[in-house]
Amino acid sequence: MAKDAAVELEVDGRTVRVSSPDRVYFPARGETKLDLARYYLSVGDGIVRALRERPCMLHRFPSGVAGQKVHQKRVPNGAPPWLETVRVHFPRYGRYADELCVTELAHVLWAVQMSTVEFHPWNSRKSDTEKPDEWRIDLDPMPDCPFATVRRVAHVAHEVLDELGFLGWPKTSGGSGLHIYVRIEPRWGFAAVRRAALAFAREVERRAPDEVTTTWWRKDRDPAKLFVDYNQNARDHTIASAYSVRGVPEGTVSTPLRWDEIDDVDPRDCTIATVPARFAKLGDLHAGIDDTAYSLEPLLAWADRDGLAAESS
């Protein structure tokens, strides 16, 4: 094969052409665009489950992660006819966008061909984009907050979820934090889900006041604390999905975890070089995430108790 000649990948009866396969995307170890495609093939069930039927923003790096990042909502003209999309409305701008809506692995590989590294799905699905079915707990450490604090706060969050009778599904963020996902009944709009998320964050803060903040303005936060970022549940706010690679030189991956791994995991060890073997051994640790959906009513009762307005920030 001539250097940089296109490669054709076969996936579930589709053929996806990957151009410039030898272009280095991740300079820390030298992984290429083709390596990225093969990574997503290796975690196919997991990445499709994480993205299935959700509007998805693509973070593209046409020259690799050392170059410019492009945030792309709209699927471009000329996309293959088998690609699936969903139309979403952006009222602030009076515009619409037809966003990628993954239902099969070939859709992910097409996005990689389009230089996508990161996948940032909505927390709602195609059937009703205005009613989220996923509540996201984002444990976001401030600059002077060590990962040991993130671990401790994750256990506090787990404790609160257990008391609610909710099953949470943790993962690394691919950066310095952790995410916990909870499936919810798609009965409420974004404002209500965000309000419930704030009520939960305040409860975690009450239990760990020396380590947690829910202060909205970043300039007012203690740099040694962890921010429980409830605003990731607002409309059109997205975070990297499970199994999404992050646009950093090391090619870290937002990786599902077992709860008993929290105290030992080093997120820097979860990369496109290591996660395929982990997936082959353990399978998708989020495989059961869609089995049970929970009511937000207990959290909304907490919000009422705490006097949290529907649009409180």
C-alpha distance (Angstrom), angle and dihedral (degrees) to the residues before:
residue distance angle dihedral
M1 . . .
A2 3.80 . .
K3 3.77 115.4 .
D4 3.82 110.8 -82.0
A5 3.83 92.8 3.1
A6 3.79 110.0 152.6
V7 3.80 119.3 -95.3
E8 3.79 124.2 -146.5
L9 3.80 117.2 -143.0
E10 3.79 122.1 -162.7
V11 3.79 115.2 -145.2
D12 3.80 126.1 167.5
G13 3.77 93.4 -27.2
R14 3.81 95.0 -45.9
T15 3.77 126.7 108.5
V16 3.79 115.3 -142.6
R17 3.78 118.3 -170.1
V18 3.82 115.0 -145.0
S19 3.79 112.5 -160.4
S20 3.82 123.8 -160.7
P21 3.82 90.4 18.1
D22 3.83 93.2 171.1
R23 3.80 95.4 55.3
V24 3.79 107.9 122.5
Y25 3.80 109.8 -121.5
F26 3.82 100.7 169.5
P27 3.81 112.1 42.0
A28 3.82 97.6 -172.3
R29 3.82 91.7 76.7
G30 3.78 101.3 2.2
E31 3.81 101.7 -109.6
T32 3.78 113.3 169.5
K33 3.77 137.8 -146.0
L34 3.81 88.6 -93.6
D35 3.81 90.3 51.3
L36 3.80 87.8 53.8
A37 3.81 91.3 51.8
R38 3.78 91.2 48.4
Y39 3.80 90.1 49.1
Y40 3.82 90.9 56.8
L41 3.81 89.6 47.1
S42 3.81 88.9 54.6
V43 3.82 93.3 55.1
G44 3.79 95.3 34.8
D45 3.81 99.8 135.9
G46 3.79 91.3 46.8
I47 3.79 99.2 48.5
V48 3.82 92.7 44.7
R49 3.81 90.9 50.0
A50 3.81 90.6 50.1
L51 3.82 93.4 49.8
R52 3.78 102.3 31.1
E53 3.81 112.9 143.8
R54 3.80 93.8 -19.2
P55 3.82 124.2 129.2
C56 3.78 103.2 -109.6
M57 3.78 133.1 -155.9
L58 3.79 113.5 -150.6
H59 3.80 122.8 -142.1
R60 3.79 103.3 -153.8
F61 3.80 128.4 -167.1
P62 3.83 106.4 -171.7
S63 3.81 93.9 -175.4
G64 3.81 98.6 31.2
V65 3.80 130.8 -83.1
A66 3.81 92.8 -62.3
G67 3.79 88.2 65.2
Q68 3.77 137.1 61.4
K69 3.80 120.3 -42.5
V70 3.80 119.3 -138.9
H71 3.82 121.2 -159.6
Q72 3.79 105.5 -149.7
K73 3.79 124.6 -173.4
R74 3.79 100.9 162.1
V75 3.76 123.7 71.4
P76 3.82 105.1 -128.5
N77 3.75 126.6 -119.8
G78 3.76 112.7 -90.6
A79 3.81 96.0 42.1
P80 3.81 113.0 148.5
P81 3.81 115.3 -87.3
W82 3.82 91.9 -119.2
L83 3.80 92.2 61.9
E84 3.81 113.8 107.8
T85 3.79 123.9 -140.0
V86 3.79 139.0 176.7
R87 3.80 125.4 -149.2
V88 3.80 115.7 -128.0
H89 3.79 128.7 -175.7
F90 3.79 126.2 -132.7
P91 3.82 103.5 -160.5
R92 3.80 95.1 -174.1
Y93 3.78 90.3 63.7
G94 3.80 99.1 27.6
R95 3.78 89.9 -123.7
Y96 3.78 140.2 124.9
A97 3.78 130.9 -147.5
D98 3.79 131.5 -163.4
E99 3.81 101.4 -140.1
L100 3.77 128.7 -168.6
C101 3.81 111.8 -90.6
V102 3.80 108.7 -165.9
T103 3.79 117.4 -145.9
E104 3.80 99.6 149.9
L105 3.78 138.6 28.7
A106 3.81 94.2 -108.3
H107 3.82 87.8 67.1
V108 3.82 89.1 59.1
L109 3.80 91.8 48.4
W110 3.80 90.7 49.4
A111 3.81 88.5 54.8
V112 3.80 90.6 50.6
Q113 3.80 88.9 52.5
M114 3.80 85.4 54.7
S115 3.86 86.7 57.0
T116 3.80 95.4 -101.4
V117 3.79 114.6 159.0
E118 3.83 101.8 163.7
F119 3.81 128.2 45.8
H120 3.81 116.1 -155.5
P121 3.81 110.7 -176.1
W122 3.78 128.5 -172.6
N123 3.79 118.0 -111.8
S124 3.81 90.3 -119.4
R125 3.78 132.1 67.1
K126 3.77 139.4 -124.9
S127 3.81 93.7 -98.7
D128 3.83 90.7 66.0
T129 3.78 115.6 -2.4
E130 3.82 91.3 -174.2
K131 3.83 95.5 60.2
P132 3.82 113.0 66.0
D133 3.79 119.4 -146.7
E134 3.81 94.4 -173.1
W135 3.80 128.0 68.3
R136 3.79 113.3 -160.9
I137 3.79 123.8 -153.0
D138 3.80 107.0 -163.5
L139 3.81 114.3 -166.0
D140 3.79 100.1 -161.9
P141 3.82 116.3 -179.1
M142 3.78 119.2 -147.6
P143 3.82 117.3 -127.0
D144 3.82 96.3 -85.9
C145 3.81 96.0 39.3
P146 3.83 112.4 109.1
F147 3.78 122.8 -139.3
A148 3.80 88.7 -114.5
T149 3.79 86.7 69.9
V150 3.80 90.9 50.3
R151 3.80 88.9 54.8
R152 3.80 93.2 49.8
V153 3.79 93.1 47.9
A154 3.80 90.7 48.3
H155 3.80 88.1 59.1
V156 3.81 90.3 49.9
A157 3.80 89.7 51.6
H158 3.80 89.4 48.1
E159 3.79 89.9 52.2
V160 3.81 92.1 52.3
L161 3.80 91.6 46.9
D162 3.80 90.2 51.3
E163 3.79 90.5 52.4
L164 3.79 89.5 51.6
G165 3.80 89.9 48.9
F166 3.82 90.9 -119.4
L167 3.78 125.3 140.0
G168 3.80 112.9 -136.1
W169 3.79 125.1 -161.0
P170 3.83 113.0 -149.1
K171 3.78 129.1 -156.2
T172 3.75 138.7 164.2
S173 3.77 113.9 -99.8
G174 3.79 92.3 -134.7
G175 3.80 85.9 -114.2
S176 3.79 131.2 55.8
G177 3.80 99.8 -51.4
L178 3.78 143.7 59.1
H179 3.79 132.5 -118.9
I180 3.80 128.4 -151.8
Y181 3.80 119.8 -163.5
V182 3.79 126.4 -158.8
R183 3.79 124.5 -172.9
I184 3.80 111.8 -130.2
E185 3.78 134.4 -173.1
P186 3.84 108.1 -93.4
R187 3.80 92.8 -123.3
W188 3.80 101.2 110.7
G189 3.78 136.3 62.5
F190 3.79 126.4 -121.4
A191 3.80 95.2 -90.8
A192 3.80 92.0 56.3
V193 3.81 92.9 46.1
R194 3.80 90.4 49.8
R195 3.81 90.4 48.5
A196 3.80 90.7 51.2
A197 3.81 89.9 47.9
L198 3.81 90.1 52.6
A199 3.80 91.1 50.7
F200 3.81 89.1 52.9
A201 3.80 91.9 46.8
R202 3.81 90.8 51.7
E203 3.81 90.0 52.0
V204 3.81 90.9 51.9
E205 3.80 88.7 48.2
R206 3.81 91.3 51.9
R207 3.80 90.2 54.0
A208 3.81 95.6 45.8
P209 3.82 104.9 25.8
D210 3.80 94.6 156.7
E211 3.80 92.7 56.2
V212 3.81 107.6 28.9
T213 3.78 134.3 65.2
T214 3.79 133.1 -176.4
T215 3.82 93.1 -176.7
W216 3.78 106.3 142.1
W217 3.82 103.1 -147.6
R218 3.77 112.1 69.7
K219 3.81 92.5 -146.3
D220 3.81 89.1 60.1
R221 3.81 96.7 50.8
D222 3.78 124.2 102.3
P223 3.83 103.6 -110.4
A224 3.82 90.7 -140.7
K225 3.81 94.4 57.7
L226 3.78 134.9 84.4
F227 3.80 118.3 -114.7
V228 3.80 115.8 -143.6
D229 3.79 96.0 -146.4
Y230 3.78 104.1 -148.8
N231 3.80 91.0 166.4
Q232 3.80 90.3 77.9
N233 3.81 83.9 83.4
A234 3.80 93.7 62.0
R235 3.78 119.1 110.3
D236 3.82 114.4 -77.1
H237 3.82 92.6 7.1
T238 3.77 111.0 128.2
I239 3.78 139.0 -179.5
A240 3.78 131.1 -166.5
S241 3.78 112.6 -74.3
A242 3.76 127.0 -124.0
Y243 3.82 108.1 -75.3
S244 3.80 92.8 16.7
V245 3.77 113.5 140.0
R246 3.80 113.9 -131.1
G247 3.78 124.4 -128.6
V248 3.80 97.1 -111.7
P249 3.82 129.6 114.0
E250 3.81 92.3 -106.7
G251 3.80 93.8 54.2
T252 3.80 94.7 -130.5
V253 3.80 117.6 -171.1
S254 3.80 131.3 -141.0
T255 3.79 93.7 -120.5
P256 3.83 130.2 -165.8
L257 3.79 114.1 -123.9
R258 3.77 140.3 -167.2
W259 3.79 113.2 -118.3
D260 3.81 89.9 -116.8
E261 3.82 89.7 60.2
I262 3.80 95.4 60.2
D263 3.82 95.1 91.2
D264 3.79 94.2 50.0
V265 3.78 107.0 34.8
D266 3.78 120.2 109.2
P267 3.82 105.7 -163.4
R268 3.79 89.9 -151.8
D269 3.80 88.3 67.6
C270 3.81 92.7 59.7
T271 3.81 104.4 86.7
I272 3.78 140.7 136.9
A273 3.82 85.4 -92.8
T274 3.83 94.9 57.5
V275 3.81 109.2 24.7
P276 3.84 96.5 71.1
A277 3.82 91.4 62.6
R278 3.80 90.4 44.1
F279 3.81 90.2 51.4
A280 3.81 91.8 47.6
K281 3.82 89.5 52.8
L282 3.82 101.7 39.5
G283 3.79 104.3 21.8
D284 3.78 119.8 -146.1
L285 3.81 107.5 -25.9
H286 3.82 87.8 -161.9
A287 3.81 92.8 54.7
G288 3.81 92.3 116.0
I289 3.78 97.2 44.8
D290 3.80 94.5 108.9
D291 3.80 95.4 49.3
T292 3.82 97.2 89.6
A293 3.80 132.2 25.7
Y294 3.80 122.3 -165.7
S295 3.78 135.3 -145.8
L296 3.79 119.2 -111.9
E297 3.79 91.4 -148.4
P298 3.85 95.2 102.6
L299 3.80 91.4 51.8
L300 3.79 93.1 44.9
A301 3.81 87.7 52.4
W302 3.82 87.5 54.6
A303 3.79 88.6 50.1
D304 3.81 90.0 53.1
R305 3.80 90.0 47.4
D306 3.80 90.9 52.1
G307 3.80 94.0 44.8
L308 3.79 93.8 -118.9
A309 3.77 111.9 168.7
A310 3.78 118.2 -135.3
E311 3.81 91.5 -109.1
S312 3.81 96.4 32.6
S313 3.78 116.3 148.0
